[in-house]
Amino acid sequence: MTNSADYFQSLTTWGRNKVATISIPWTITFVYLSLVLLLPIAALMSKSLSLGVSEFWRIATSDVARSAYNVTFVTALLAALINGVMGTLVAWVLVRHDFPGKKFVDAAVDLPFALPTSVAGLVLATVYSDKGWIGQFFAPFGIKIAFTRLGVFVAMVFISLPFIVRTLQPVLQEMEKEIEEAAWSLGASSYQTFFRVLLPPLVPPILTGVALGFSRAVGEYGSVVIVSSSIPFQDLIAPVLVFQRLEQYDYGGATVIGTVLLVGSLLLLLVINGLQQWGRRYAA
């Protein structure tokens, strides 16, 4: 009996010590994240699952929803891959070259961060319309950019570019030019130096930037809703589909589509974290 009392007392003391070691910043952080992130996520998933598994599956896999997923994820992936190449080139030029207006170009890369997405959509729709500055050159060939899936692609390229550039720039700045000079002194060509010496350390940050740009493009709404026609089975993306369901007072359908996007975003974040850890191990 005494042993049981001693054990209970030691367990109580251990619990009090653990509670005492919980700092105030940790408590505030946990409460804040619960209110801002965890509770809204739980509310969304609870609302969607309250419809029942069969109804949830029916809405999530409907023809319109699957078409919206295709437009959203496939177009976002293509935009991220394009920016993976072009963003690497832009970052390389900004780090390794000096030219007039460099600071302006460097600041302009962040424009998609600061510019309201609705304004970005308005600008893109104006420039890439059939009579726009750029769209007028494609219209005679029957290529329509604005208000098509191609317009969605252009918008996603626009808003995802800074993620690749800003992820890669610090890595390029830390790379010493002596590495290239050593490779050249050993007889390596410019081609061999880039692909065998410079590119391998850049692969992890490039992949991280692509993943970040992809996840940002998947969640884009403001610019896409203006530069696209939002017609089902053509250029309707999933975030716009959620808004359309809300306009129709179909709150259950909106939460189901939102939950699918939420799960997809969480998986993307896991991939991004994995790429970052892989990059740290590679650098070490």
Residue pairs with C-beta under 8 A, 6 or more apart in sequence:
41 262
44 255
44 258
44 259
44 262
45 259
45 262
47 251
47 252
47 255
48 56
48 252
48 255
48 256
48 258
48 259
49 56
49 259
50 252
51 59
51 252
51 256
55 252
56 256
56 259
59 65
59 252
59 253
59 256
59 257
60 256
60 257
60 259
60 260
63 233
64 232
64 233
64 236
64 241
65 238
65 241
65 257
65 260
67 232
67 233
67 236
68 232
68 236
68 237
68 238
68 240
68 241
68 257
69 238
69 260
71 149
71 152
71 235
71 236
71 237
71 238
72 218
72 237
72 238
72 239
73 218
73 264
75 149
75 152
75 153
75 156
75 217
75 237
76 156
76 160
76 214
76 217
76 218
76 220
77 214
78 153
79 153
79 156
79 157
79 160
79 213
79 214
79 217
80 156
80 160
80 164
80 210
80 211
80 213
80 214
80 217
81 210
82 157
83 157
83 160
83 161
83 163
83 164
83 209
83 210
83 213
84 164
84 206
84 207
84 209
84 210
84 213
86 161
87 161
87 163
87 164
87 165
87 168
87 209
87 213
88 164
88 168
88 202
88 206
90 109
90 161
90 165
91 164
91 165
91 168
91 169
91 172
92 172
94 102
94 105
94 106
94 109
94 165
94 169
95 169
95 172
95 173
96 172
109 161
109 162
109 165
109 166
110 162
110 166
111 162
112 120
112 158
112 159
112 160
112 161
112 162
113 162
116 222
117 159
117 220
117 221
117 222
117 223
118 222
118 223
118 226
120 155
120 158
120 159
120 222
120 223
121 155
121 222
121 223
121 224
121 225
121 226
121 227
122 226
124 146
124 151
124 154
124 155
124 158
124 223
124 226
124 227
125 132
125 146
125 147
125 151
125 226
125 227
126 132
127 133
127 134
127 135
128 134
128 135
128 145
128 146
128 151
128 154
128 227
129 135
129 145
129 146
129 147
130 136
130 139
130 144
130 146
131 139
132 146
134 145
135 144
135 145
135 146
138 144
138 145
143 150
144 150
145 151
145 154
146 227
147 227
147 228
147 229
147 235
148 228
148 229
148 234
148 235
149 228
149 234
149 235
151 227
151 228
151 235
152 224
152 227
152 228
152 235
152 237
154 227
155 220
155 223
155 224
155 227
155 228
156 217
156 220
156 224
158 223
159 216
159 217
159 220
159 223
160 212
160 213
160 214
160 216
160 217
161 213
163 209
163 212
163 213
163 216
164 206
164 209
164 210
164 212
164 213
165 209
166 209
167 205
167 206
167 208
167 209
167 212
168 202
168 205
168 206
168 209
171 201
171 202
171 205
172 202
175 198
175 201
179 197
179 198
180 193
180 197
180 198
183 192
183 193
183 196
183 197
184 190
184 193
188 196
188 197
201 282
201 283
203 282
204 275
204 276
204 278
204 279
204 282
204 283
205 279
207 275
207 279
208 272
208 275
208 276
208 279
211 268
211 271
211 272
211 275
212 272
214 268
215 265
215 268
215 269
215 272
218 238
218 261
218 264
218 265
218 268
219 239
219 261
219 265
220 237
220 239
221 237
221 239
221 240
221 243
224 237
224 239
224 240
225 240
225 243
228 235
228 236
228 237
228 240
229 235
230 236
230 237
230 240
230 244
232 241
236 244
238 257
238 260
238 261
239 261
241 257
242 254
242 257
242 258
242 261
243 254
245 251
245 253
245 254
245 257
246 254
